[in-house]
C-alpha cells in the first residue's frame, strides 16, 4: 500500500539543480509525514533526488518511470 500523495510538483523541463531546489522549498512548507510527488525529466535528478532525501532526512518512497522519459519521485517529508 502506498502513502497518499499530499501535493504534486511538476518539475519537467527544469535542469539541475532546480528540480531539487523546488522540491526542497515545497517540502519545507509541508508538515512532517506529508508526501510530495515530483515529476522530473532532468537526467541528473536520478542521482540528485535520492541524495537530497538522504541528506535532508526525507524518505524516498518511490522512483518510477513516467511518460516521455520523466520519472516520478514520491518523497515523505521527514521531521
C-alpha positions as CSV (number, residue, x, y, z in Angstrom):
1,X,0.0,0.0,0.0
2,X,1.4,3.4,-0.9
3,X,1.0,6.6,1.1
4,X,-1.5,9.1,-0.2
5,X,0.1,12.0,-2.1
6,X,-0.4,15.3,-0.3
7,X,1.0,17.6,-3.0
8,X,2.3,17.3,-6.6
9,X,5.2,19.3,-8.2
10,X,5.8,19.3,-11.9
11,X,9.5,19.9,-12.5
12,X,9.6,18.8,-16.1
13,X,11.8,21.0,-18.3
14,X,13.9,22.2,-15.4
15,X,17.6,21.3,-15.2
16,X,19.8,20.6,-12.2
17,X,19.6,21.9,-9.5
18,X,16.1,23.3,-10.0
19,X,14.1,20.1,-9.5
20,X,15.7,19.5,-6.1
21,X,15.5,23.2,-5.1
22,X,11.8,23.3,-5.9
23,X,11.2,20.1,-4.1
24,X,13.1,21.3,-1.0
25,X,11.1,24.6,-1.0
26,X,7.8,22.7,-1.3
27,X,8.7,20.1,1.4
28,X,9.7,22.9,3.8
29,X,6.1,24.2,3.7
30,X,4.6,20.8,4.3
31,X,4.0,19.1,7.6
32,X,6.2,16.1,8.7
33,X,4.9,12.8,7.2
34,X,3.3,14.5,4.2
35,X,4.1,13.1,0.8
36,X,5.3,15.1,-2.2
37,X,5.1,13.7,-5.7
38,X,7.7,15.2,-8.0
39,X,7.7,14.7,-11.8
40,X,11.1,15.5,-13.3
41,X,12.8,14.7,-16.6
42,X,16.3,16.0,-15.8
43,X,18.7,13.1,-16.2
44,X,20.7,14.3,-13.1
45,X,17.6,14.0,-10.9
46,X,18.0,10.2,-10.8
47,X,21.1,10.8,-8.7
48,X,20.1,14.2,-7.1
49,X,16.7,13.3,-5.6
50,X,17.8,10.2,-3.6
51,X,20.9,12.1,-2.4
52,X,18.8,15.1,-1.4
53,X,16.4,12.8,0.5
54,X,19.2,11.0,2.4
55,X,21.0,14.3,3.3
56,X,17.8,16.1,4.4
57,X,16.2,13.2,6.4
58,X,13.3,12.7,4.0
59,X,12.2,9.2,2.8
60,X,12.2,8.4,-0.9
61,X,9.1,6.1,-1.1
62,X,9.2,5.5,-4.9
63,X,11.1,6.3,-8.0
64,X,9.2,5.2,-11.1
65,X,9.4,5.8,-14.9
66,X,6.7,8.0,-16.3
67,X,5.7,9.3,-19.7
68,X,8.2,10.9,-22.1
69,X,11.3,10.0,-20.2
70,X,10.2,11.6,-16.9
71,X,10.5,10.0,-13.5
72,X,8.0,10.3,-10.7
73,X,9.6,10.6,-7.2
74,X,7.4,10.2,-4.1
75,X,9.0,11.7,-1.0
76,X,7.7,11.6,2.6
77,X,8.8,14.7,4.5
78,X,11.0,13.9,7.5
79,X,10.9,15.6,10.9
